[in-house]
Amino acid sequence: MQHYQKTFLSICMAACFVFLFHPEIGHARGKGMLKIVTNPGDAKIFINGQRKGNSPEKAGQTFAVKLPEGEYTVEAVKESDGAYEKYGIKKDVFVAEDTMQTINLELKNRISETFRKKLLAKYPDGIPEPEMVTIPGGTFKMGCVSGKECEDDEKPVHTVTLSGFEMAKTELTFEQWDACVVFGGCDHYPDDRGWGRGNRPVINVSWDDAQDYIKWLNKETGKNYRLPTEAEWEYAARAGSTTQYSWGNEIGHNRANCDGCGSQWDDKQTAPVASFAPNDFGLYDMHGNVWEWVQDWYEKHYYNKSPKTNPQGPSSSGRYRVSRGGDWGSYARILRSANRYGSSPGYRLDDFGFRLLRTP
């Protein structure tokens, strides 16, 4: 009997030692609980670079892990086969022994590695520059020349003389913008609303974002790209016409993308660039699809004092920058060559993009 008692006591002592001191059994001495919430859910969780699992599919629910006391870098990635994936990171997360804490990671867009590799392979020799059209210098009547559906800020009609320039054949595309992100020139990852990227016009970019793109493009190419002035834009849009649109005074059918233009994209979404016939200068989508930022500050009565030669817009800054051309959701009258619109330069909207101009 005594022998069995000694044996039982030895087993108990060994079990207690394991329970108390083995790091994976019983109370995890020196560890704390870290709960991680990701938005959206179902993201891969990495702690100090090591995969730990996935967050719950439903956003707001927690992924819990026990960690030894110390500092950690927590990352979450929701991968995608498309251009962007969702990513979040939180550095210097201190986990103390016998504590529990929750951290929230709001995942934001970044270029996916799959897309990065595809774009780098497509352009091994450099960045994709826009295809340009030579616009000869000349003199034209600016403003509501047609006399139809005129707005006050389109008056008075005045004569403007411009030097020649080059204008991008199309609005800047998502592929061109995404290249700026891949090559490190742009930090903004614009959402395409699920309409597609590639050769669709980039949207959700502000006037300020356009300046970032231009600064990068000029640095990389050594060329002189910029936004057109308001006068240059209207001259290019008219392409010698004096009517409401470059093709006449009626919107017609399937000539542009707007609310009532008769296209398959009307009042729904953007169309791929160059989906319609170009104007007489060879420029596409000067009417509709997306509003195009131009360089000028907006001033309602600027035409009363505008210089006759190469006007640059108001000399003093204001609240709004000019945009031209109307968009996929605009009524036809908004697409008129003369129509002007002012918007905050920081706005990022799903109907705003831009087109580049280049000078020697």
Backbone torsions as a table, in degrees:
resi	resn	phi	psi	omega
1	MET	NA	-42.5	179.9
2	GLN	-63.0	-36.0	179.7
3	HIS	-63.0	-43.8	-179.6
4	TYR	-66.3	-36.6	178.7
5	GLN	-62.9	-41.4	179.1
6	LYS	-65.7	-40.4	179.9
7	THR	-64.8	-43.9	179.5
8	PHE	-62.3	-40.8	179.4
9	LEU	-64.4	-40.0	179.0
10	SER	-63.6	-41.5	179.4
11	ILE	-64.5	-42.6	179.7
12	CYS	-62.4	-42.4	-179.9
13	MET	-64.4	-40.4	179.1
14	ALA	-66.1	-41.1	-179.9
15	ALA	-65.5	-42.2	179.3
16	CYS	-63.5	-37.7	179.6
17	PHE	-63.8	-45.1	179.7
18	VAL	-63.8	-44.2	-178.1
19	PHE	-61.1	-38.8	-175.3
20	LEU	-81.7	-33.8	-168.9
21	PHE	-115.3	-14.1	177.6
22	HIS	-75.3	128.9	-172.6
23	PRO	-67.6	-18.4	-176.3
24	GLU	-105.3	1.7	-176.6
25	ILE	-123.9	140.2	178.2
26	GLY	68.0	-146.5	-178.6
27	HIS	-69.9	124.2	-178.2
28	ALA	-79.6	93.3	-177.1
29	ARG	-65.9	136.2	177.7
30	GLY	81.9	9.6	-177.9
31	LYS	-115.4	154.5	174.5
32	GLY	-128.6	163.5	-178.1
33	MET	-100.0	126.4	175.9
34	LEU	-114.9	122.2	176.7
35	LYS	-106.6	133.9	-174.3
36	ILE	-121.4	128.4	177.1
37	VAL	-116.7	127.1	177.7
38	THR	-116.4	146.1	174.2
39	ASN	-132.6	109.9	5.6
40	PRO	-75.5	172.7	179.0
41	GLY	-82.7	-173.2	179.1
42	ASP	56.0	49.1	178.1
43	ALA	-110.7	146.7	176.0
44	LYS	-70.9	133.5	-178.6
45	ILE	-104.9	128.9	176.5
46	PHE	-123.7	134.2	176.2
47	ILE	-122.8	119.4	-173.2
48	ASN	50.3	39.8	175.6
49	GLY	84.6	-4.8	-178.8
50	GLN	-103.0	131.6	-180.0
51	ARG	-67.7	130.0	-179.0
52	LYS	-115.0	-9.7	-179.1
53	GLY	137.6	-162.8	179.5
54	ASN	-118.8	144.5	173.0
55	SER	-69.2	156.7	178.3
56	PRO	-56.3	150.1	-177.1
57	GLU	-62.4	-36.2	-179.8
58	LYS	-82.7	123.5	179.5
59	ALA	-60.4	141.4	178.8
60	GLY	100.3	-18.7	176.6
61	GLN	-84.7	157.2	-170.9
62	THR	-102.1	147.2	168.7
63	PHE	-108.0	121.0	-174.0
64	ALA	-110.6	141.6	177.8
65	VAL	-148.0	141.2	175.2
66	LYS	-92.6	134.7	-176.4
67	LEU	-135.3	144.3	173.0
68	PRO	-61.5	152.9	-179.3
69	GLU	-56.7	133.7	179.7
70	GLY	158.2	-176.8	179.2
71	GLU	-100.2	142.7	-175.5
72	TYR	-138.2	154.7	168.7
73	THR	-107.7	123.0	-176.8
74	VAL	-110.4	128.2	179.4
75	GLU	-126.9	150.0	176.2
76	ALA	-136.4	134.7	-177.4
77	VAL	-133.0	127.0	170.9
78	LYS	-109.5	99.6	-170.2
79	GLU	-73.9	160.1	-179.7
80	SER	-149.6	150.5	174.3
81	ASP	-83.1	-8.3	-178.8
82	GLY	-85.4	-160.7	-175.4
83	ALA	-71.1	-35.8	-174.6
84	TYR	-121.3	151.4	170.4
85	GLU	-127.0	166.2	-179.8
86	LYS	-95.6	137.1	-174.8
87	TYR	-146.1	141.8	174.6
88	GLY	-144.7	149.9	-179.3
89	ILE	-145.5	144.2	173.5
90	LYS	-137.9	119.0	-177.6
91	LYS	-97.6	164.7	174.5
92	ASP	54.9	45.0	175.3
93	VAL	-85.6	112.8	-178.3
94	PHE	-92.9	124.0	177.3
95	VAL	-107.0	119.2	-179.4
96	ALA	-97.9	154.8	179.2
97	GLU	-61.6	137.4	175.1
98	ASP	59.7	33.8	176.1
99	THR	-125.8	167.2	176.8
100	MET	-137.7	132.1	178.5
101	GLN	-142.8	158.4	179.9
102	THR	-121.9	134.7	174.0
103	ILE	-120.8	146.7	-179.8
104	ASN	-113.2	131.7	178.4
105	LEU	-117.1	112.3	173.3
106	GLU	-87.9	113.0	-174.5
107	LEU	-82.8	133.3	-179.3
108	LYS	-119.4	163.8	-177.7
109	ASN	-67.4	142.1	165.2
110	ARG	-147.9	160.3	179.3
111	ILE	-63.2	130.9	177.5
112	SER	-76.1	150.7	-179.5
113	GLU	-63.2	-35.4	178.7
114	THR	-60.7	-46.7	-178.8
115	PHE	-69.6	-38.3	179.5
116	ARG	-57.7	-45.7	-179.0
117	LYS	-65.8	-39.1	179.1
118	LYS	-63.3	-43.8	-177.1
119	LEU	-70.5	-39.5	177.8
120	LEU	-64.3	-36.6	178.1
121	ALA	-69.7	-33.3	-178.6
122	LYS	-72.8	-31.5	-178.0
123	TYR	-125.5	66.0	-176.9
124	PRO	-68.7	-22.3	-175.8
125	ASP	-100.0	4.4	179.2
126	GLY	146.9	-166.9	-172.6
127	ILE	-91.4	153.9	178.0
128	PRO	-79.0	112.5	176.6
129	GLU	-88.5	150.8	177.3
130	PRO	-68.7	148.1	174.8
131	GLU	-78.5	128.5	-173.0
132	MET	-107.4	154.3	176.9
133	VAL	-120.7	133.5	178.4
134	THR	-77.6	124.0	178.5
135	ILE	-109.5	114.5	-178.1
136	PRO	-69.4	148.8	175.8
137	GLY	-65.4	161.7	-179.0
138	GLY	175.1	-177.0	179.9
139	THR	-120.4	138.1	-179.3
140	PHE	-147.8	167.1	174.9
141	LYS	-91.6	122.7	-177.1
142	MET	-106.9	138.8	-179.6
143	GLY	117.2	-163.1	-175.8
144	CYS	-81.3	73.6	-176.5
145	VAL	-66.3	-35.2	-176.2
146	SER	-68.5	-23.6	-176.7
147	GLY	74.8	10.3	-177.8
148	LYS	-111.3	131.3	175.9
149	GLU	53.5	38.4	-176.0
150	CYS	-71.3	146.5	171.8
151	GLU	-106.3	157.0	-177.4
152	ASP	-59.3	-37.0	-176.4
153	ASP	-77.1	-0.1	176.2
154	GLU	-96.7	5.9	-177.8
155	LYS	-120.2	155.9	-4.5
156	PRO	-79.1	156.9	169.8
157	VAL	-63.0	133.8	-175.6
158	HIS	-143.2	156.3	-177.7
159	THR	-89.5	131.4	-178.8
160	VAL	-128.9	137.4	175.0
161	THR	-115.1	130.6	-175.6
162	LEU	-124.1	146.6	169.9
163	SER	-76.0	160.9	179.6
164	GLY	-70.8	158.7	180.0
165	PHE	-159.1	177.1	173.3
166	GLU	-114.3	137.5	-179.7
167	MET	-121.7	141.7	177.3
168	ALA	-62.6	136.7	-177.6
169	LYS	-62.2	-32.3	-178.7
170	THR	-133.0	168.9	169.5
171	GLU	-62.8	151.9	178.6
172	LEU	-60.0	135.9	-176.1
173	THR	-95.3	165.3	174.9
174	PHE	-60.0	-39.2	-178.8
175	GLU	-61.7	-40.6	178.2
176	GLN	-66.9	-40.4	177.7
177	TRP	-67.1	-45.4	-178.2
178	ASP	-61.6	-30.6	175.9
179	ALA	-63.0	-37.4	177.0
180	CYS	-61.7	-38.4	178.0
181	VAL	-68.2	-47.1	-178.5
182	VAL	-60.9	-41.6	-177.2
183	PHE	-86.3	6.0	171.0
184	GLY	86.9	14.2	-178.3
185	GLY	-93.8	-21.3	-176.5
186	CYS	-127.8	139.5	179.4
187	ASP	-99.4	-17.2	-174.5
188	HIS	-86.2	134.0	179.3
189	TYR	-112.2	88.3	-175.0
190	PRO	-69.0	140.4	178.9
191	ASP	-79.6	138.5	179.2
192	ASP	-97.4	4.3	179.1
193	ARG	61.3	17.2	179.7
194	GLY	81.6	7.5	-178.2
195	TRP	-82.9	-17.5	-178.0
196	GLY	114.3	157.4	-178.0
197	ARG	-114.1	-120.8	175.2
198	GLY	54.3	-115.9	-175.5
199	ASN	-96.1	19.3	169.5
200	ARG	-85.6	151.6	-179.7
201	PRO	-64.9	137.1	177.4
202	VAL	-63.6	138.6	178.8
203	ILE	-128.1	176.0	-178.0
204	ASN	57.9	37.8	174.0
205	VAL	-121.9	135.6	-178.3
206	SER	-88.4	173.1	172.7
207	TRP	-60.5	-40.3	178.7
208	ASP	-63.4	-40.4	177.5
209	ASP	-61.6	-40.5	179.3
210	ALA	-59.9	-38.2	178.4
211	GLN	-65.0	-37.3	176.9
212	ASP	-62.4	-43.1	-180.0
213	TYR	-63.1	-45.5	-177.8
214	ILE	-63.3	-42.3	178.6
215	LYS	-59.1	-44.3	179.3
216	TRP	-65.9	-45.8	-177.4
217	LEU	-62.6	-42.9	178.9
218	ASN	-64.4	-38.9	178.9
219	LYS	-65.6	-41.8	-176.7
220	GLU	-73.4	-34.5	-173.4
221	THR	-101.3	-20.1	-175.1
222	GLY	73.5	15.4	-178.9
223	LYS	-105.7	178.3	-173.9
224	ASN	-116.1	77.4	174.6
225	TYR	-88.6	151.3	174.6
226	ARG	-163.9	175.8	170.3
227	LEU	-77.7	149.1	175.4
228	PRO	-69.8	154.8	168.8
229	THR	-73.2	167.9	179.0
230	GLU	-62.0	-39.1	179.8
231	ALA	-67.5	-42.3	178.6
232	GLU	-62.9	-39.6	-179.7
233	TRP	-63.9	-48.1	-177.6
234	GLU	-65.6	-39.0	176.9
235	TYR	-59.5	-44.6	179.8
236	ALA	-68.4	-38.3	-179.4
237	ALA	-67.2	-40.6	-178.5
238	ARG	-69.2	-38.2	179.5
239	ALA	50.9	43.5	178.4
240	GLY	91.9	-5.6	-177.2
241	SER	-85.2	159.3	174.3
242	THR	-124.4	16.4	-178.3
243	THR	-97.4	177.3	-178.1
244	GLN	-62.0	-40.5	178.0
245	TYR	-121.3	163.8	-175.9
246	SER	-63.8	-20.7	-178.7
247	TRP	-100.4	-6.8	-179.0
248	GLY	151.6	-167.7	-177.0
249	ASN	-94.2	-6.2	177.7
250	GLU	-111.7	145.0	-177.7
251	ILE	-66.7	-28.9	178.3
252	GLY	72.2	-160.4	-176.7
253	HIS	-126.5	126.1	175.1
254	ASN	59.3	38.9	174.6
255	ARG	-100.7	-15.8	-177.0
256	ALA	-159.7	178.1	179.3
257	ASN	-113.2	108.2	178.5
258	CYS	-158.0	-177.3	174.8
259	ASP	-81.1	98.9	-178.5
260	GLY	107.9	10.7	-179.0
261	CYS	-86.0	-13.3	177.9
262	GLY	83.8	21.3	177.2
263	SER	-102.0	166.6	179.1
264	GLN	-71.0	-14.2	-177.7
265	TRP	-101.7	-3.0	-174.5
266	ASP	-46.7	127.4	172.7
267	ASP	54.3	24.6	179.5
268	LYS	-123.2	-51.2	-173.7
269	GLN	-168.7	175.4	176.9
270	THR	-70.5	156.6	172.8
271	ALA	-103.7	151.5	171.3
272	PRO	-54.2	144.1	-178.4
273	VAL	-60.7	151.6	178.6
274	ALA	63.0	33.6	176.7
275	SER	-82.6	-12.2	-177.9
276	PHE	-125.2	169.6	-178.8
277	ALA	-63.4	144.5	178.2
278	PRO	-78.2	166.9	173.4
279	ASN	-81.6	-175.5	-173.9
280	ASP	-69.4	-13.9	172.9
281	PHE	-88.0	-7.4	-177.8
282	GLY	88.3	19.3	-179.9
283	LEU	-99.2	139.1	-178.2
284	TYR	-103.3	146.5	169.3
285	ASP	60.7	34.2	173.5
286	MET	-71.6	-18.5	174.8
287	HIS	-115.1	119.9	174.8
288	GLY	81.7	-170.8	-177.2
289	ASN	76.1	-74.6	172.4
290	VAL	-139.7	149.2	168.8
291	TRP	-60.3	143.2	179.6
292	GLU	-115.1	119.6	175.8
293	TRP	-63.0	139.6	169.8
294	VAL	-120.6	176.0	-169.2
295	GLN	-75.2	-31.2	-167.6
296	ASP	-69.9	148.8	161.5
297	TRP	-70.5	150.1	179.3
298	TYR	-89.9	131.2	172.5
299	GLU	-141.1	122.7	-171.0
300	LYS	-56.8	-42.8	-173.5
301	HIS	-106.5	26.7	-177.4
302	TYR	-60.9	-32.4	-177.1
303	TYR	-62.6	-18.8	178.1
304	ASN	-69.7	-21.2	-175.9
305	LYS	-131.8	9.2	-177.0
306	SER	-63.3	133.7	175.7
307	PRO	-59.8	154.3	-177.4
308	LYS	-82.4	-20.0	-176.7
309	THR	-122.3	124.2	177.3
310	ASN	44.9	56.1	179.6
311	PRO	-62.5	139.9	-177.4
312	GLN	-108.0	5.7	-177.5
313	GLY	88.7	176.7	-179.3
314	PRO	-55.0	139.5	-177.7
315	SER	-75.5	-30.1	-180.0
316	SER	-96.9	147.1	-178.2
317	SER	-72.4	152.3	177.9
318	GLY	-128.9	-153.4	-179.4
319	ARG	-92.5	-28.5	-170.0
320	TYR	-125.3	149.7	169.9
321	ARG	-103.2	152.8	-177.8
322	VAL	-80.1	141.3	168.5
323	SER	-128.2	153.4	-173.1
324	ARG	-136.1	156.5	166.5
325	GLY	100.3	-18.1	-177.7
326	GLY	74.7	-178.9	-173.8
327	ASP	-144.1	-175.2	-175.8
328	TRP	-62.5	-20.1	-179.8
329	GLY	-108.9	3.2	-177.5
330	SER	-80.5	150.5	169.0
331	TYR	-69.1	157.9	-173.9
332	ALA	-56.8	-38.5	-176.4
333	ARG	-62.8	-25.4	179.8
334	ILE	-71.5	-22.5	-177.7
335	LEU	-80.8	-4.0	-177.6
336	ARG	-55.9	145.9	-179.0
337	SER	-56.6	-32.0	-175.2
338	ALA	-84.1	-15.0	-170.9
339	ASN	-66.2	137.8	-179.1
340	ARG	-121.5	149.5	179.8
341	TYR	-149.2	138.7	178.6
342	GLY	-113.4	134.1	-179.7
343	SER	-139.1	153.4	177.0
344	SER	-60.9	133.0	-176.9
345	PRO	-64.5	-12.2	178.6
346	GLY	-94.3	-4.8	-176.8
347	TYR	-67.3	134.8	171.8
348	ARG	-119.6	107.7	-174.2
349	LEU	-128.0	156.8	-175.1
350	ASP	-80.0	8.3	175.7
351	ASP	-126.8	18.0	179.4
352	PHE	-118.9	132.1	173.7
353	GLY	-143.2	-153.1	177.1
354	PHE	-162.3	165.8	179.5
355	ARG	-132.0	144.1	-175.1
356	LEU	-97.8	151.0	172.3
357	LEU	-120.4	149.8	178.4
358	ARG	-133.6	137.6	176.2
359	THR	-121.3	160.3	179.8
360	PRO	-60.8	NA	NA
